């Protein structure tokens, strides 16, 4: 087949294919026309593509350009015709007004999330910034930087969830204190909420994952009086308490403790 014969055949495929696709009155007729014109096995466009093999090397660029034009036009026409038929079918379908309306599902925040957000808002009023950090931590951030002794029971695999390849799931939010101190110079006033993980079984007072909130304040002139007044203010706002009582309590990592 020479170039002129090929171009004449391409014109014929384009003309007849356009007519067949445009004449399809429904989805079934359009699918039949698509198979006849654009089908991968016996379609007219497929046969035109196979005929390219018989074109000489010098004429093949012109023949290939014409083939691409025909294929692109027919594919676009098929897409347009399909959209038109789908739109007409949807518009002609009557709505069944007897059907009950679908209920709209609405999500809600978990009660714990609401409590955490309320606590954050109270401390924001006291000029605290909310700080967060990764839940998968290194042993140094979780224990070493907080002066945990090497023989502390929390470092044992029976108490802490260690990760394969190193690292662990943080047992408290205190590593964020270290990261904050490394990143910002004092004065610092941050509230640190987050989920922590411990190797505990569920009972009335234990869970393997639970939320924790702590605060850190570093500045000149800060004393236990500031801690007490801050917690008093929180108790008044959160619990509605009119009176609070502080009792000494030994905690090996922070002194004074109450």
C-alpha positions in Angstrom: 0.0 0.0 0.0 1.4 3.4 -1.0 0.9 6.6 0.9 -2.0 7.9 -1.2 -3.9 4.6 -0.7 -3.3 4.7 3.0 -4.5 8.4 3.3 -7.6 7.5 1.4 -8.3 4.6 3.7 -7.7 6.8 6.7 -10.2 9.3 5.4 -12.7 6.5 4.9 -12.2 5.2 8.5 -12.6 8.7 9.9 -15.8 9.4 7.9 -17.5 6.1 8.6 -16.4 6.0 12.2 -17.7 9.5 12.9 -21.0 8.5 11.4 -21.3 5.3 13.4 -20.5 6.8 16.7 -22.7 9.9 16.2 -25.6 7.7 15.1 -25.6 5.6 18.3 -28.9 6.3 20.1 -28.2 4.4 23.3 -25.4 2.9 25.4 -25.7 -0.6 23.7 -25.5 0.9 20.2 -22.6 3.1 21.2 -20.7 0.1 22.6 -21.3 -1.8 19.4 -20.0 1.1 17.4 -17.0 1.5 19.6 -16.0 -2.2 19.1 -16.5 -1.8 15.3 -14.4 1.4 15.1 -12.0 1.4 18.1 -11.9 -2.3 19.1 -8.5 -3.7 20.0 -8.9 -6.8 17.9 -11.0 -6.1 14.7 -11.7 -2.4 14.9 -11.2 -0.2 11.8 -8.6 1.9 13.6 -6.7 -1.2 14.6 -6.6 -2.3 11.0 -5.4 1.1 10.0 -2.6 0.8 12.5 -1.6 -2.6 11.2 -1.5 -1.1 7.6 1.3 1.2 8.7 3.7 -1.7 8.6 3.3 -1.8 4.9 4.2 1.8 4.3 7.7 2.7 3.2 10.1 4.2 5.7 10.1 7.6 3.9 6.3 7.8 3.8 5.8 6.4 7.3 6.0 9.8 9.2 3.2 11.3 7.1 1.1 8.2 7.4 1.7 7.9 11.1 0.7 11.6 11.7 -2.6 11.0 9.8 -3.3 7.8 11.8 -2.8 9.7 15.1 -5.2 12.4 13.9 -7.9 9.8 13.0 -7.6 7.8 16.3 -7.6 11.0 18.5 -10.6 12.4 16.8 -12.6 9.1 17.0 -11.7 8.5 20.7 -12.7 12.1 21.6 -16.0 11.6 19.7 -16.7 8.4 21.6 -16.0 10.0 25.0 -18.2 13.0 24.1 -21.1 10.8 22.8 -20.9 8.6 25.9 -21.1 11.6 28.2 -24.1 12.9 26.3 -26.0 9.6 26.5 -25.2 9.2 30.2 -26.5 12.7 30.9 -29.7 12.1 28.9 -30.3 8.9 30.8 -29.9 10.5 34.2 -32.1 13.4 33.3 -34.9 11.2 32.0 -34.9 9.0 35.1 -37.7 10.1 37.5 -37.0 10.6 41.2 -38.8 8.3 43.5 -40.2 10.7 46.0 -41.6 7.9 48.2 -38.1 6.8 49.1 -37.0 7.9 52.6 -34.1 10.3 52.7 -30.7 9.0 53.4 -29.5 9.8 56.9 -26.4 12.0 56.9 -23.7 10.6 59.1 -22.1 13.1 61.3 -18.9 12.4 63.2 -18.1 13.7 66.7 -15.0 14.2 68.7 -14.1 11.6 71.3 -14.8 12.7 74.9 -11.1 12.4 75.7 -10.2 14.7 72.8 -12.8 17.3 74.0 -11.2 17.2 77.5 -7.7 17.6 76.1 -8.8 20.6 74.0 -10.5 22.2 77.0 -7.3 21.8 79.1 -5.3 23.3 76.2 -7.6 26.3 76.0 -7.3 27.0 79.8 -3.5 26.9 79.6 -3.4 29.1 76.5 -5.2 31.7 78.6 -2.2 31.5 80.9 0.2 32.1 78.0 1.3 28.5 77.5 2.1 27.2 74.1 1.1 23.7 73.1 4.1 21.5 72.1 4.0 18.1 70.6 6.6 15.4 69.7 7.0 12.0 68.1 5.4 9.0 69.8 8.2 6.7 68.6 11.2 7.8 70.5 14.8 7.0 71.2 15.9 5.5 74.5 18.0 8.6 75.2 15.1 11.1 74.8 12.7 8.9 76.8 15.1 7.9 79.6 18.7 9.1 79.4 18.1 12.8 79.0 15.7 12.7 81.9 18.3 11.2 84.3 16.7 7.7 84.6 19.2 5.4 86.1 20.2 2.4 84.0 18.6 0.0 86.5 15.3 1.8 86.6 12.4 -0.8 86.1 10.9 1.4 83.3 13.8 0.5 81.1 12.9 -3.2 81.3 11.0 -4.8 78.4 8.3 -5.9 80.8 7.3 -2.2 81.3 8.1 -0.5 78.0 7.1 -1.3 74.4 10.4 -1.5 72.4 10.4 -1.4 68.6 12.1 -3.7 66.3 15.4 -2.2 65.0 15.8 0.2 68.0 13.6 2.8 69.6 10.5 2.5 71.7 7.0 3.9 72.1 7.3 6.8 74.6 6.2 6.0 78.1 5.5 9.7 78.9 5.4 13.0 77.2 8.5 14.3 79.0 10.8 13.7 75.9 9.1 16.8 74.4 10.5 18.8 77.3 14.0 17.8 76.2 13.2 18.6 72.5 11.7 22.0 73.5 14.8 22.9 75.5 17.1 22.0 72.6 15.1 24.0 70.2 14.2 27.2 72.0 16.0 29.4 74.5 14.2 30.4 77.7 11.8 31.8 78.7 9.7 28.7 78.0 6.2 28.0 78.9 4.7 25.0 77.2 1.9 22.5 77.7 2.6 19.0 76.3 -0.3 16.8 75.5 0.0 13.4 73.8 -0.6 9.7 73.8 1.9 7.5 75.7 2.4 3.7 75.8 3.2 1.3 78.5 3.2 -2.5 78.7 0.1 -2.7 80.9 -3.0 -4.8 80.7 -6.4 -3.1 80.8 -7.9 -2.8 84.2 -9.7 -0.1 86.2 -6.5 2.0 86.4 -4.2 0.8 83.6 -4.2 0.8 79.8 -1.4 0.1 77.2 -2.1 3.5 75.6 -3.5 6.6 77.3 -3.3 10.4 77.0 -1.0 12.4 79.2 -0.5 16.1 79.7 2.4 17.9 81.4 3.7 21.4 81.5 7.2 23.1 81.5 8.0 26.6 82.6 11.6 27.9 82.6 12.2 31.6 83.4 14.0 33.8 85.8 12.3 34.2 89.2 10.0 31.1 88.8 9.2 29.5 92.1 6.9 27.0 93.7 4.4 29.8 94.1 4.0 30.1 90.3 3.4 26.4 90.1 0.8 26.5 92.8 -1.0 29.5 91.4 -1.1 28.0 87.9 -2.6 24.7 89.1 -5.0 26.6 91.3 -6.2 28.5 88.3 -6.6 25.3 86.3 -8.5 23.6 89.1 -10.9 26.5 89.3 -11.6 26.6 85.6 -11.6 22.8 84.9 -13.2 21.3 88.0 -15.0 24.3 89.4 -13.0 23.9 92.7 -13.1 26.7 95.2 -10.4 25.3 97.4 -7.2 23.2 96.7 -4.8 21.5 99.0 -1.1 20.7 98.3 0.7 18.0 100.2 4.4 17.2 100.0 5.2 14.1 97.9 8.5 12.5 97.1 9.2 12.1 93.4 12.8 11.2 92.6 13.1 13.3 89.4 11.7 16.6 90.5 12.0 18.4 93.8 10.2 20.1 95.3 7.2 17.8 94.7 3.6 17.9 95.7 
